[in-house]
Structures are given as C-alpha cells and as structure tokens.
C-alpha cells in the first residue's frame, strides 16, 4: 500500500475553484524566481523542439530533415512531460509549505516519469475514444434520424469533456499518491462522479487563464505591435505555473477519504 496523502488543509465539503486560484498564487509567491526560472527553461526547450521540427520541414536534405525532425519531436514530447511533472511537483511542494529544491524539479526523467507519460497517453486515448464514439453516433443519427444529429453532437462533446475533466488531477495522483497510470485513471473517474459540477467550474477557470496569453497577443497584434508572438510566449511562461498551482491547490482541497491509495 502507498503512503496516505498528507494535507495541511482541513477537510472541505467540495472543491472551490476561485479559492484554489488564490491559494495557488499565494504558494507561487514563496519562490517566484525558481518558478519562473523553471517555466522559462522548460518552455524554451519545448519551443526549441518545435523550431527543430520546423527547420526539418524546410530542409532540402532528406537526411538532415529526418535528423532535425527526430530530435525536435523528442525534445517537444520530453519537454512537455518535464514541464507537467516539474510544475506539478512545484505546486504540490509549495502548497504543503515546503521549500522547492531546484535539483528536485529540474531532474528528468525521474522514477515517476514513465507513469506520468503513460497517464498522458491514457488521457489522450480516452479523449480519442470519446471523439470517435461521438463521431460514430453523429454519423448514425445523420443517416437514420437526421433530426437527432445535433443531440448526438452534444453527447459526443459531453463525453469528450467528461474524459478530460476526469483526468485533471492525473499528474497529482501519479506524483503524490504514486498510483499506477491505470489506478490514477480510475481514481479520476471516481472524482468526476463525485465532484463533476465543481470540476467543470475549475476547468472553465483554467481555460480562461489559458486564453489570457492568446488574448494579450491578439490585442498586441491589433495595436500593430511587431512583438505579439513574443508577448504571447512570455505571458504563457507566467500563466502555466499559475495553472499548475491552481490544479494542485484544488487537489489539496479534496476532502479526507476522497482519494483512496491503492496497491499496485
């Protein structure tokens, strides 16, 4: 059996999205330099992977193009997992009023990286399955009962949303509870069944935060700025730690007993 989850907060009846945002911001203020430093480094590595793939697409040499694309894809995927793991560890550590060690968050891969990667893959497969089911349902409705095609589309979107909502805490469950990918997935489904409405509000808040960098970039572009893309990237570097800290703060709000540690 894994160690029981520890929390410095009292049990609460339900999650509170806005309170989680406030708690996350408060936690990040404890070590802002480390948080921003890690975000810059991991996001920069992620952008480097994208740039290498783009350079490979524009190369006239097939061998060089293959090499650049291969390295770029590895950097792109690896840095994404590194970003998720590092920011989640930072949020969990700061949320518990502990000091974050740079060596701890910058080291990758860790013992949990494989499980985290499988968790991301499981989430992607769940979203893909929901999308496929929705498309099949829409196709059948369009062929057999055209009047219900809109209902089929709505049900498909709800299935996709449910799959995504159920895995909001996947990284927290893997890194904090040390659950296996399958256990974390099942636990996420249980949490969705219990906290579905408030998870929806949390997801809307996260989407609003994620839209901020793009909104700032569009405003800058409308004002004729030549740095709209740079503004979007810089804003994203700041917003991503806020997103992670909000999720980890919401995770720590879960009532005692809402998460049951499981044996592998």
C-alpha positions in Angstrom: 0.0 0.0 0.0 1.1 3.5 -0.8 1.5 6.1 1.9 -1.6 8.1 2.7 -1.9 11.6 1.3 -0.9 14.3 3.6 -2.5 17.8 3.7 -2.1 20.8 5.8 -5.6 22.0 5.0 -8.8 21.0 6.8 -11.3 18.7 5.1 -13.7 20.6 2.8 -17.1 19.6 1.5 -16.2 20.4 -2.0 -13.6 21.9 -4.3 -13.6 25.7 -4.7 -12.2 26.8 -8.0 -11.6 30.5 -7.2 -10.2 29.7 -3.8 -7.8 27.2 -5.5 -6.6 30.1 -7.7 -5.9 32.3 -4.7 -4.1 29.5 -2.9 -2.1 28.7 -5.9 -1.0 32.3 -6.4 -0.1 32.6 -2.7 2.0 29.4 -2.9 3.9 30.6 -6.0 4.9 33.9 -4.3 7.0 31.9 -1.9 9.7 31.1 -4.6 8.8 33.2 -7.7 12.4 33.2 -9.1 12.6 29.4 -9.1 9.1 29.0 -10.5 9.7 31.4 -13.4 13.2 30.0 -14.0 11.8 26.5 -14.4 9.0 27.7 -16.6 11.4 29.6 -18.9 13.8 26.7 -19.2 11.1 24.0 -19.8 9.0 26.2 -22.2 12.2 27.2 -24.0 13.2 23.6 -24.5 9.6 22.9 -25.8 9.9 25.8 -28.3 13.3 24.6 -29.4 11.8 21.2 -30.2 9.1 22.9 -32.3 11.7 25.0 -34.0 13.8 22.0 -34.9 10.8 20.2 -36.4 10.0 23.4 -38.5 13.6 23.6 -39.6 13.5 19.9 -40.7 10.4 20.6 -42.8 12.2 23.4 -44.6 15.4 21.5 -45.2 16.4 20.4 -48.7 18.4 17.4 -47.4 16.3 14.3 -46.6 18.8 13.0 -44.1 19.2 16.4 -42.3 15.4 16.8 -42.3 14.9 13.4 -40.7 17.6 14.1 -38.1 16.1 17.5 -37.2 12.6 16.2 -37.0 13.6 13.3 -34.8 15.5 15.4 -32.4 12.7 18.0 -32.4 10.0 15.5 -31.7 11.9 14.0 -28.8 12.6 17.5 -27.3 9.0 18.5 -27.9 7.5 15.5 -26.2 10.1 15.2 -23.5 9.9 18.8 -22.5 6.1 18.7 -22.3 6.3 15.8 -19.8 9.1 17.6 -18.0 7.0 20.8 -17.8 4.0 18.9 -16.5 6.0 16.9 -13.9 8.1 19.9 -12.7 5.2 22.3 -12.4 3.1 19.7 -10.6 5.9 19.0 -8.1 6.4 22.7 -7.6 2.7 23.2 -6.9 2.5 20.2 -4.5 5.6 21.2 -2.6 4.8 24.9 -2.3 1.2 24.1 -1.4 2.5 22.0 1.5 4.5 25.0 2.7 7.8 23.2 1.9 10.8 24.6 0.1 11.3 23.6 -3.5 14.7 22.3 -4.4 15.9 23.1 -7.9 17.7 19.8 -8.2 14.4 18.0 -7.4 12.3 19.7 -10.1 15.0 20.1 -12.8 15.9 16.4 -12.8 14.3 14.4 -15.6 13.4 11.7 -16.1 12.5 10.7 -12.6 11.1 7.4 -11.2 7.6 8.7 -11.9 8.2 10.0 -15.4 7.2 6.7 -17.1 3.9 6.5 -15.2 3.2 10.2 -15.9 3.9 9.6 -19.6 1.5 6.6 -19.6 -1.1 8.8 -17.8 -0.9 11.4 -20.5 -1.2 8.6 -23.1 -4.2 7.2 -21.3 -5.9 10.6 -21.2 -5.2 11.1 -24.9 -6.7 7.6 -25.7 -9.8 8.4 -23.6 -10.3 11.7 -25.4 -9.8 10.0 -28.8 -12.2 7.2 -27.9 -14.8 9.8 -26.8 -14.3 11.7 -30.0 -14.6 8.5 -32.1 -17.8 7.5 -30.3 -19.3 10.9 -30.8 -18.5 10.9 -34.5 -19.9 7.4 -34.9 -23.1 8.4 -33.0 -23.4 11.6 -35.1 -22.9 9.6 -38.4 -25.6 7.1 -37.4 -28.0 9.8 -36.3 -27.4 11.7 -39.5 -28.2 8.6 -41.5 -31.1 7.2 -39.5 -32.5 10.1 -37.6 -31.3 13.4 -39.1 -33.3 15.4 -36.6 -31.3 14.0 -33.7 -27.9 14.7 -35.2 -27.5 17.8 -33.0 -28.2 15.7 -29.9 -25.5 13.2 -31.0 -23.0 16.0 -31.4 -23.9 17.4 -27.9 -23.5 13.9 -26.4 -20.1 13.5 -28.1 -18.9 16.8 -26.8 -20.1 15.9 -23.3 -18.2 12.6 -23.5 -15.0 14.4 -24.5 -15.4 16.9 -21.7 -16.0 14.2 -19.2 -12.9 12.3 -20.3 -10.8 15.5 -19.9 -12.4 16.5 -16.6 -11.8 13.1 -15.1 -8.0 13.4 -15.6 -7.4 17.0 -14.3 -5.7 15.5 -11.2 -3.9 12.7 -13.0 -0.4 14.2 -12.5 -1.1 14.9 -8.9 -2.3 11.3 -8.3 0.7 9.8 -10.0 3.3 12.1 -8.3 1.7 12.5 -4.9 -0.2 9.2 -4.4 2.3 7.3 -6.6 -0.6 5.4 -8.2 -0.1 3.5 -11.4 -1.4 5.0 -14.6 -4.5 2.7 -14.6 -5.2 3.4 -10.9 -4.8 7.1 -11.4 -7.3 6.9 -14.4 -9.9 5.0 -12.3 -9.4 7.4 -9.4 -10.0 10.3 -11.7 -13.3 8.8 -12.9 -14.4 8.4 -9.3 -13.6 12.0 -8.6 -15.6 13.1 -11.7 -18.6 11.2 -10.4 -18.3 12.8 -7.0 -17.2 16.4 -8.0 -18.4 16.7 -11.6 -20.0 20.2 -11.3 -17.2 21.8 -9.5 -14.6 20.2 -11.7 -16.5 21.8 -14.6 -16.1 25.2 -12.9 -12.4 24.5 -12.3 -11.9 23.6 -16.0 -13.6 26.8 -17.1 -11.4 28.8 -14.9 -8.3 27.0 -16.3 -9.5 27.6 -19.8 -10.0 31.3 -19.1 -6.4 31.5 -17.7 -5.0 29.7 -20.7 -6.8 32.1 -23.0 -5.1 35.1 -21.5 -1.8 34.8 -23.3 -3.5 34.5 -26.7 -5.8 37.4 -25.8 -2.8 39.6 -25.0 -1.2 38.5 -28.2 -4.3 39.4 -30.3 -4.6 42.8 -28.6 -0.9 43.5 -29.3 -1.3 42.5 -32.9 -4.4 44.7 -33.3 -2.4 47.6 -31.9 0.2 47.0 -34.6 2.9 45.6 -32.4 5.6 43.5 -34.0 6.1 41.5 -30.8 2.7 40.0 -30.5 4.1 36.4 -30.7 6.8 37.2 -28.1 4.1 38.7 -25.8 2.0 35.6 -26.1 5.0 33.3 -25.3 6.1 35.4 -22.3 2.5 35.5 -21.0 2.3 31.7 -21.4 5.5 31.3 -19.4 3.8 33.1 -16.5 0.4 31.6 -16.8 1.5 27.9 -17.0 2.8 27.9 -13.4 -0.5 29.6 -12.3 -2.4 26.8 -14.0 -0.4 24.1 -12.3 -0.6 25.7 -8.9 -4.3 26.1 -9.2 -4.8 22.5 -10.1 -2.5 21.3 -7.2 -4.3 23.7 -4.8 -7.7 22.2 -5.9 -6.3 18.7 -5.4 -5.3 19.6 -1.9 -8.8 20.8 -1.2 -10.2 17.3 -1.7 -11.8 16.0 1.5 -10.1 13.3 3.5 -11.1 10.0 2.1 -11.9 11.3 -1.4 -8.7 9.7 -2.6 -8.1 6.1 -1.7 -4.5 4.9 -2.0 -4.3 1.6 -3.9 -1.7 -1.1 -4.1 -0.1 -1.7 -7.4 
